[in-house]
Amino acid sequence: MAVLEDIYKSVLDGNMNGATEGVKKALSEGVAPAEILNKGLIASMSEVGRLFEEGEYFVPEMLIAARAMQASVAILKPKLVEADIKPLGKVAIGTVKGDLHDIGKNLVAMMLEGAGFEIVDLGTDVPAEKFVNAVKEQHVNFIGLSALLTTTMPAMRTTIEALKASGLRNQVAVMIGGAPVTQNYANEIGADIYAQDGPSAARKAKEAIKA
């Protein structure tokens, strides 16, 4: 369908106006909201992730594509709600206590949203209890913990311990990432998923949902 191909290409190129106008046109032509989401937006963001992981796209290209996707999703969201289209899952994401960096966290959130997840963005400098409350009150499937400083990495362990203490650990998958974070550290603190960037976070979260 030409209009879906136009949306796909616009997101891939980071053309926000093209993407949003494409979504409006598709809706006016009676294309199902789920089809616009899956074949236009999610498919395109999957390709953006693939290009990034293969070194053909870099952070700026990924960022403008994600912004085009987000603007398009904002138009589509009321129609998805009307059609009772459910997200793949729900992710509460934040930068851990003591750390104010948010660029990496924002990119991961955008890529997860582009993969079909609902995002609860808790912001930066997030204490463990705020993550615990998100599991209790927002019924999230995933917790995403970001840290850019080695000095704030221990807050990831603290958050996992708080989830255990509150009896909620087995209700949620914990995903961690950030420049100093490694797979070894994830194993050490008992995190479920280590993701080095937005595309791998989206891919691994989708794999975990299917598992």
C-alpha positions as a LaTeX table, in Angstrom:
\begin{tabular}{lrrr}
\hline
Residue & $x$ (\AA) & $y$ (\AA) & $z$ (\AA) \\
\hline
Met1 & 0.00 & 0.00 & 0.00 \\
Ala2 & 1.57 & 3.26 & $-1.20$ \\
Val3 & 0.58 & 5.37 & 1.82 \\
Leu4 & 2.15 & 2.86 & 4.25 \\
Glu5 & 5.33 & 2.80 & 2.16 \\
Asp6 & 5.41 & 6.62 & 2.33 \\
Ile7 & 5.09 & 6.53 & 6.14 \\
Tyr8 & 7.81 & 3.85 & 6.37 \\
Lys9 & 10.20 & 5.87 & 4.20 \\
Ser10 & 9.44 & 9.17 & 5.98 \\
Val11 & 10.28 & 7.69 & 9.39 \\
Leu12 & 13.41 & 6.04 & 7.99 \\
Asp13 & 14.52 & 9.43 & 6.60 \\
Gly14 & 13.55 & 11.30 & 9.79 \\
Asn15 & 10.99 & 13.34 & 7.84 \\
Met16 & 8.54 & 14.26 & 10.62 \\
Asn17 & 6.11 & 16.21 & 8.41 \\
Gly18 & 6.05 & 13.45 & 5.82 \\
Ala19 & 5.40 & 10.82 & 8.48 \\
Thr20 & 2.62 & 12.72 & 10.28 \\
Glu21 & 0.90 & 13.74 & 7.02 \\
Gly22 & 1.18 & 10.12 & 5.87 \\
Val23 & $-0.56$ & 8.89 & 9.04 \\
Lys24 & $-3.37$ & 11.45 & 8.59 \\
Lys25 & $-3.77$ & 10.43 & 4.95 \\
Ala26 & $-3.82$ & 6.72 & 5.80 \\
Leu27 & $-6.50$ & 7.30 & 8.45 \\
Ser28 & $-8.58$ & 9.37 & 6.01 \\
Glu29 & $-8.32$ & 6.51 & 3.49 \\
Gly30 & $-9.66$ & 4.08 & 6.07 \\
Val31 & $-6.44$ & 2.14 & 6.72 \\
Ala32 & $-6.71$ & 0.27 & 10.04 \\
Pro33 & $-4.76$ & 1.96 & 12.88 \\
Ala34 & $-3.03$ & $-1.35$ & 13.72 \\
Glu35 & $-1.84$ & $-1.66$ & 10.13 \\
Ile36 & $-0.43$ & 1.89 & 10.16 \\
Leu37 & 1.32 & 1.15 & 13.45 \\
Asn38 & 2.76 & $-2.23$ & 12.45 \\
Lys39 & 3.54 & $-1.80$ & 8.75 \\
Gly40 & 4.34 & 1.91 & 8.74 \\
Leu41 & 5.89 & 2.83 & 12.09 \\
Ile42 & 7.10 & $-0.30$ & 13.90 \\
Ala43 & 8.51 & $-1.85$ & 10.70 \\
Ser44 & 10.40 & 1.35 & 9.94 \\
Met45 & 11.84 & 1.67 & 13.46 \\
Ser46 & 12.94 & $-1.99$ & 13.28 \\
Glu47 & 14.87 & $-1.11$ & 10.13 \\
Val48 & 16.34 & 1.99 & 11.84 \\
Gly49 & 17.54 & $-0.31$ & 14.65 \\
Arg50 & 19.05 & $-2.76$ & 12.16 \\
Leu51 & 20.88 & 0.03 & 10.30 \\
Phe52 & 22.22 & 1.40 & 13.59 \\
Glu53 & 23.46 & $-2.01$ & 14.75 \\
Glu54 & 25.17 & $-2.52$ & 11.38 \\
Gly55 & 26.90 & 0.85 & 11.57 \\
Glu56 & 24.99 & 2.47 & 8.69 \\
Tyr57 & 23.01 & 4.80 & 10.96 \\
Phe58 & 24.39 & 6.77 & 13.91 \\
Val59 & 22.76 & 8.44 & 16.92 \\
Pro60 & 21.63 & 11.61 & 15.02 \\
Glu61 & 19.85 & 9.55 & 12.31 \\
Met62 & 18.29 & 7.32 & 14.95 \\
Leu63 & 17.14 & 10.35 & 16.94 \\
Ile64 & 15.40 & 12.14 & 14.06 \\
Ala65 & 13.75 & 8.89 & 12.93 \\
Ala66 & 12.51 & 8.29 & 16.49 \\
Arg67 & 11.12 & 11.83 & 16.68 \\
Ala68 & 9.25 & 11.34 & 13.39 \\
Met69 & 7.86 & 8.08 & 14.80 \\
Gln70 & 6.83 & 9.70 & 18.11 \\
Ala71 & 4.99 & 12.54 & 16.36 \\
Ser72 & 3.17 & 9.97 & 14.22 \\
Val73 & 2.26 & 7.79 & 17.21 \\
Ala74 & 0.79 & 10.85 & 18.95 \\
Ile75 & $-1.67$ & 11.27 & 16.05 \\
Leu76 & $-2.41$ & 7.55 & 15.91 \\
Lys77 & $-2.79$ & 6.91 & 19.66 \\
Pro78 & $-6.47$ & 7.95 & 20.06 \\
Lys79 & $-7.39$ & 5.67 & 17.14 \\
Leu80 & $-5.43$ & 2.78 & 18.65 \\
Val81 & $-7.28$ & 3.27 & 21.94 \\
Glu82 & $-10.63$ & 3.31 & 20.10 \\
Ala83 & $-9.70$ & 0.12 & 18.28 \\
Asp84 & $-8.53$ & $-1.44$ & 21.59 \\
Ile85 & $-5.03$ & $-2.11$ & 20.20 \\
Lys86 & $-2.85$ & $-3.14$ & 23.12 \\
Pro87 & 0.88 & $-2.36$ & 23.38 \\
Leu88 & 3.38 & $-5.26$ & 23.40 \\
Gly89 & 4.13 & $-4.49$ & 27.03 \\
Lys90 & 4.74 & $-1.64$ & 29.46 \\
Val91 & 8.19 & $-0.33$ & 30.43 \\
Ala92 & 9.02 & 2.00 & 33.33 \\
Ile93 & 12.36 & 3.57 & 32.46 \\
Gly94 & 14.60 & 6.00 & 34.32 \\
Thr95 & 18.16 & 7.07 & 35.08 \\
Val96 & 19.09 & 5.81 & 38.54 \\
Lys97 & 19.49 & 7.90 & 41.69 \\
Gly98 & 22.42 & 10.32 & 41.64 \\
Asp99 & 22.63 & 10.39 & 37.82 \\
Leu100 & 21.15 & 13.24 & 35.77 \\
His101 & 22.06 & 12.00 & 32.28 \\
Asp102 & 19.08 & 11.34 & 30.06 \\
Ile103 & 20.13 & 11.22 & 26.38 \\
Gly104 & 20.76 & 7.46 & 26.38 \\
Lys105 & 17.65 & 6.80 & 28.44 \\
Asn106 & 15.53 & 8.90 & 26.07 \\
Leu107 & 16.87 & 7.08 & 23.02 \\
Val108 & 16.13 & 3.69 & 24.57 \\
Ala109 & 12.60 & 4.88 & 25.47 \\
Met110 & 12.04 & 6.08 & 21.88 \\
Met111 & 13.25 & 2.81 & 20.39 \\
Leu112 & 11.09 & 0.78 & 22.79 \\
Glu113 & 8.08 & 2.92 & 21.90 \\
Gly114 & 8.94 & 2.42 & 18.23 \\
Ala115 & 8.89 & $-1.34$ & 18.84 \\
Gly116 & 5.34 & $-1.16$ & 20.20 \\
Phe117 & 5.85 & $-0.81$ & 23.96 \\
Glu118 & 4.07 & 1.66 & 26.22 \\
Ile119 & 6.59 & 3.84 & 28.08 \\
Val120 & 6.39 & 5.22 & 31.62 \\
Asp121 & 9.30 & 7.68 & 31.73 \\
Leu122 & 10.35 & 8.25 & 35.35 \\
Gly123 & 13.03 & 10.79 & 34.37 \\
Thr124 & 16.46 & 11.09 & 35.99 \\
Asp125 & 17.83 & 10.72 & 39.54 \\
Val126 & 15.17 & 8.08 & 40.22 \\
Pro127 & 15.29 & 6.42 & 43.67 \\
Ala128 & 14.65 & 2.69 & 44.02 \\
Glu129 & 11.24 & 3.19 & 45.65 \\
Lys130 & 9.98 & 5.07 & 42.61 \\
Phe131 & 10.74 & 2.05 & 40.41 \\
Val132 & 9.05 & $-0.20$ & 42.99 \\
Asn133 & 5.96 & 2.04 & 42.95 \\
Ala134 & 5.85 & 1.89 & 39.15 \\
Val135 & 5.60 & $-1.91$ & 39.35 \\
Lys136 & 2.89 & $-1.69$ & 42.05 \\
Glu137 & 0.80 & 1.09 & 40.55 \\
Gln138 & 1.45 & 1.02 & 36.79 \\
His139 & 1.61 & $-2.77$ & 36.34 \\
Val140 & 4.71 & $-2.61$ & 34.14 \\
Asn141 & 6.33 & $-5.70$ & 32.57 \\
Phe142 & 9.82 & $-4.20$ & 32.42 \\
Ile143 & 11.98 & $-1.85$ & 34.47 \\
Gly144 & 14.69 & $-0.04$ & 32.49 \\
Leu145 & 17.62 & 1.27 & 34.56 \\
Ser146 & 20.16 & 3.62 & 33.00 \\
Ala147 & 23.46 & 4.90 & 34.44 \\
Leu148 & 26.21 & 6.89 & 32.78 \\
Leu149 & 28.50 & 7.19 & 35.81 \\
Thr150 & 30.38 & 4.34 & 37.46 \\
Thr151 & 29.57 & 6.00 & 40.80 \\
Thr152 & 25.81 & 5.60 & 40.24 \\
Met153 & 25.91 & 1.99 & 38.99 \\
Pro154 & 25.41 & 0.59 & 42.53 \\
Ala155 & 21.94 & 2.19 & 42.51 \\
Met156 & 20.98 & $-0.48$ & 39.96 \\
Arg157 & 21.74 & $-3.20$ & 42.51 \\
Thr158 & 19.87 & $-1.21$ & 45.18 \\
Thr159 & 16.79 & $-1.06$ & 42.93 \\
Ile160 & 16.84 & $-4.81$ & 42.27 \\
Glu161 & 17.21 & $-5.45$ & 46.01 \\
Ala162 & 14.25 & $-3.12$ & 46.69 \\
Leu163 & 12.13 & $-5.06$ & 44.18 \\
Lys164 & 13.06 & $-8.29$ & 45.98 \\
Ala165 & 12.30 & $-6.80$ & 49.41 \\
Ser166 & 8.86 & $-5.69$ & 48.23 \\
Gly167 & 8.07 & $-9.15$ & 46.81 \\
Leu168 & 7.76 & $-7.80$ & 43.27 \\
Arg169 & 10.98 & $-9.05$ & 41.68 \\
Asn170 & 9.37 & $-12.01$ & 39.91 \\
Gln171 & 6.66 & $-9.79$ & 38.39 \\
Val172 & 9.01 & $-7.72$ & 36.26 \\
Ala173 & 12.03 & $-8.10$ & 33.95 \\
Val174 & 14.87 & $-5.72$ & 34.80 \\
Met175 & 16.85 & $-4.28$ & 31.88 \\
Ile176 & 20.01 & $-2.23$ & 32.49 \\
Gly177 & 22.31 & $-0.18$ & 30.29 \\
Gly178 & 24.57 & 2.85 & 30.03 \\
Ala179 & 28.14 & 3.59 & 29.01 \\
Pro180 & 29.96 & 1.91 & 31.95 \\
Val181 & 27.49 & $-1.00$ & 32.25 \\
Thr182 & 28.42 & $-4.48$ & 30.99 \\
Gln183 & 26.87 & $-7.93$ & 30.64 \\
Asn184 & 29.11 & $-9.08$ & 33.50 \\
Tyr185 & 27.70 & $-6.39$ & 35.77 \\
Ala186 & 24.15 & $-7.37$ & 34.78 \\
Asn187 & 24.94 & $-10.98$ & 35.73 \\
Glu188 & 26.54 & $-9.86$ & 39.00 \\
Ile189 & 23.53 & $-7.86$ & 40.22 \\
Gly190 & 20.88 & $-10.23$ & 38.88 \\
Ala191 & 19.44 & $-8.11$ & 36.04 \\
Asp192 & 17.50 & $-10.00$ & 33.38 \\
Ile193 & 18.63 & $-8.06$ & 30.31 \\
Tyr194 & 21.70 & $-6.00$ & 29.42 \\
Ala195 & 21.29 & $-3.68$ & 26.43 \\
Gln196 & 24.13 & $-1.58$ & 25.08 \\
Asp197 & 21.89 & 0.79 & 23.08 \\
Gly198 & 18.31 & 1.58 & 22.06 \\
Pro199 & 17.99 & $-0.91$ & 19.19 \\
Ser200 & 19.34 & $-3.83$ & 21.24 \\
Ala201 & 17.00 & $-2.85$ & 24.13 \\
Ala202 & 14.00 & $-2.96$ & 21.79 \\
Arg203 & 15.09 & $-6.25$ & 20.23 \\
Lys204 & 15.80 & $-7.95$ & 23.58 \\
Ala205 & 12.56 & $-6.70$ & 25.16 \\
Lys206 & 10.59 & $-8.13$ & 22.21 \\
Glu207 & 12.43 & $-11.44$ & 22.55 \\
Ala208 & 11.67 & $-11.52$ & 26.30 \\
Ile209 & 7.95 & $-10.90$ & 25.66 \\
Lys210 & 7.84 & $-13.80$ & 23.18 \\
Ala211 & 9.80 & $-16.16$ & 25.47 \\
\hline
\end{tabular}
